[in-house]
Amino acid sequence: MFGFLFFIIFINKNNNRPLIYIMQNEAFFEKQSVLTYQKTKIYEEYIIEYLPRLLMTYGSCLIADLFCGPGKNGDHNGSPLILLNRLNYILKNPKFNSKENLKVHVLFNDEDLGNIENLKKEISAFSFNRDIIKIHIRNQKYEDLLPDLVRRPEKSSIPKFFFLDPFTYSNVKMVDLQNLMLLSHSEVLLFLPVFFTYRFTSAKFKKEHKTRIFIEEFTQKGMADYNDIHEFMTDIKSRLLTEIKINRMNPVPYVRYVLLDGGGSKNSLFLITGHPSGMLCMNKVAFKNTDDGKCFKVKESSQTSLFSNHENTRFHSLFRKKLIKYLESEEVVTNSAAIDFTIREGFRPMHLKEVIKELYVLKKVRIFVENNKTVSDSRKWGISESPKKETIIKWTQDEKNKN
Ligand SMILES: C[S@@+](CC[C@H](N)C(=O)[O-])C[C@H]1O[C@@H](n2cnc3c(N)ncnc32)[C@H](O)[C@@H]1O
């Protein structure tokens, strides 16, 4: 009898979901938590930065929000309405008036029928340009929809942006990311609720435990002690870089994380992209919202910053060290290669310039243009977001210090 009652309490008749899951799900959409606020802010700002560039270059794209939710989190817009709002705003820009064949395909999917019905209601009340924005709505399990999306990738060459925002870390597999990234011009913004897994990285889980499966699939070190959450995230980044190939010509994608820090709990967003300009946009968004380019903390109004100096400088000094090692070992690099290195490290060309200026004063580097002419004016070094000319950065440690 007790067992039967237990079953009634924890299993929902309609979709066989544990009631506890449904309660969590409903609570999620009733009001917005700090972590959800941070996540949707990064998503929104990335769209604002990147979408206009993408549309100006390609004229069309697909944005697929595969765990889209009902459209609203309490009074706040969820990812679908954030996207439509921002698209409306972006498309108002007169520079798009003369753009031919402008099309934005938007795919919203959620396995929960209630969420999809609510989303449809929200969308029908929303005014937007239906000639340009084509909305496709699906009510499927992501696992069932994915094979359709990755089938015959050669069919569509338009840029694709996949937003994967599941409740749990076990929904999205490494192989899904590999398949999505093999599509042409593809990128993924993945929300990973990593904090729970991070706390159990050295636990003695059985082989089939889903936390262990996730850790072994998504990290290089596997079940081990990590010094801190950043070491864990960096390890996930290395694994993504090892596992995911874009194409034969340019196999290594750009990958970065932003840690979302809600105090007691922490989560993360990972961007995986083949576009340096996409990565640069996310680097900008990250530096706009964080002091260190990595960790988004909510600041109290009375405080200027919650970051310790140590934390603020840790990533900059790590970048500086890596950059110097790179310049020293390569000896001669072009400005474009150094900029690419910087973007891959999650930084901006302005950060590269700061280090190069410092090295220049110390006479560790010299900058050349064609005909071996040196350039002393830093404004002519071609170190910017869209450099107009090629320059050469040469490591010139003086002979005395060489050994
Ligand atoms: C974190 S919420 C998404 C929130 C949304 N991005 C927003 O900003 O409002 C995750 C959503 O994924 C849906 N979901 C969970 N598992 C799923 C699956 N296997 N396939 C498709 N949707 C799923 C849930 O119903 C829920 O609406």
The ligand as a Gaussian input file, in Angstrom:
#p B3LYP/6-31G(d) Opt

LIG

0 1
 C       16.249000      25.740000     -18.260000
 S       14.734000      25.521000     -19.070000
 C       14.863000      26.563000     -20.464000
 C       14.720000      27.997000     -20.139000
 C       14.693000      28.908000     -21.325000
 N       15.905000      28.840000     -22.114000
 C       14.467000      30.330000     -20.858000
 O       15.368000      31.175000     -20.940000
 O       13.347000      30.606000     -20.402000
 C       14.869000      23.947000     -19.764000
 C       13.696000      23.508000     -20.623000
 O       14.059000      22.271000     -21.236000
 C       12.904000      21.462000     -21.353000
 N       13.422000      20.085000     -21.454000
 C       13.930000      19.299000     -20.486000
 N       14.367000      18.138000     -21.003000
 C       14.141000      18.203000     -22.343000
 C       14.389000      17.318000     -23.431000
 N       14.948000      16.151000     -23.226000
 N       14.043000      17.718000     -24.672000
 C       13.472000      18.931000     -24.890000
 N       13.184000      19.794000     -23.882000
 C       13.527000      19.442000     -22.637000
 C       12.112000      21.754000     -20.098000
 O       10.732000      21.500000     -20.318000
 C       12.412000      23.232000     -19.869000
 O       11.395000      24.027000     -20.418000

